[in-house]
């Protein structure tokens, strides 16, 4: 219940735009979409032509900006908000 409350808080705290644009950078959005779709860091890196370390760096930034702690929370946010307008 605590994590769902936090997700709700993030949704309300995020800018009133469709999706996560304005909260995340373009690169972070691409990584968020890839990871939220179920790809591993390595798979996301390969599909985005990035290194796995770069994907991990973006994920840490995404987690910090959205005040989340897991891929599951990220997937929920992407599904509920959409990553693109």
C-alpha positions in Angstrom: 0.0 0.0 0.0 2.8 2.4 0.8 4.4 2.1 -2.7 1.0 2.6 -4.4 0.6 5.7 -2.3 4.0 6.9 -3.4 3.2 6.2 -7.1 0.0 8.2 -6.7 1.9 11.1 -5.1 4.4 11.0 -8.1 1.5 11.1 -10.5 0.0 14.1 -8.8 3.4 15.8 -8.4 4.4 15.4 -12.0 3.7 18.3 -14.4 0.2 18.3 -15.8 1.1 17.0 -19.2 0.3 13.7 -20.9 3.1 11.3 -20.3 6.4 11.9 -18.5 7.7 14.5 -20.9 8.9 17.5 -18.9 9.9 15.3 -16.0 12.4 13.1 -17.9 14.9 13.9 -20.6 14.4 12.4 -24.1 17.1 9.8 -23.4 15.6 8.9 -20.1 12.2 8.4 -21.8 13.6 6.0 -24.3 15.3 4.0 -21.5 12.1 4.1 -19.4 10.0 2.8 -22.3 12.5 0.0 -23.1 12.8 -1.1 -19.5 9.1 -0.8 -18.8 8.4 -3.0 -21.7 10.3 -5.8 -19.9 13.8 -5.5 -21.5 16.8 -6.1 -19.3 19.5 -3.4 -19.1 21.6 -5.3 -21.6 18.7 -5.7 -24.0 17.6 -2.1 -23.6 21.2 -1.0 -24.3 21.5 -3.1 -27.4 18.2 -1.9 -28.8 19.0 1.8 -28.1 22.7 1.5 -29.2 23.9 2.4 -25.7 26.2 0.7 -23.2 24.6 -1.1 -20.3 26.3 1.3 -18.0 24.6 4.2 -19.7 21.2 2.5 -19.4 22.0 1.9 -15.7 23.0 5.6 -15.3 19.7 6.8 -16.9 17.7 4.3 -14.7 19.2 5.7 -11.5 18.3 9.2 -12.7 14.8 8.1 -13.6 14.3 6.5 -10.2 15.6 9.6 -8.4 13.4 12.0 -10.5 10.3 9.9 -10.1 10.9 8.9 -6.4 10.6 5.2 -7.3 12.7 2.2 -6.4 12.0 -0.5 -8.9 11.4 -1.5 -12.5 7.8 -2.6 -11.5 7.1 1.0 -10.3 8.5 2.4 -13.5 6.4 0.1 -15.6 3.3 1.1 -13.7 4.1 4.8 -14.2 4.8 4.4 -17.9 1.6 2.4 -18.3 -0.5 4.9 -16.4 1.0 8.1 -17.7 2.5 7.1 -21.0 6.0 8.1 -21.8 5.1 10.3 -24.7 2.4 12.9 -25.3 
